[in-house]
Amino acid sequence: MRKSSSPSLSNCNSVLANKIFGIPLDELQQGGHPDNEVPFIVRHVVDYIEEHGGLEQQGLFQVNGNAETVEWLRQRYDSGEEVDLVKEADVPSAI
């Protein structure tokens, strides 16, 4: 399994202390890790999908995640809580 190249949550506190969903990606990145052009949440979810076989799942983006799980994850990210997608989500809910 490859090591995630995304910045740690502690390095992105300025981003995670603010709302993540519903704001433009360029604004989200302005508060992110200076060495990474991709907003933290995008990198976090992509790393999870790659590491857990999501790229091999046929119709991945056609399968809805559990609505309650999706909303719970959104609230956790927006509140700045650390999210462990391995323990708390499945691939469809993560995307």
Sequence and secondary structure as in RCSB ss.txt:
>XXXX:A:sequence
MRKSSSPSLSNCNSVLANKIFGIPLDELQQGGHPDNEVPFIVRHVVDYIEEHGGLEQQGLFQVNGNAETVEWLRQ
RYDSGEEVDLVKEADVPSAI
>XXXX:A:secstr
     S  GGGGHHHHTS  TTS HHHHHHTS TT SS HHHHHHHHHHHHTTGGGSTTGGGS   HHHHHHHHH
HHHHT    HHHH  HHHH 
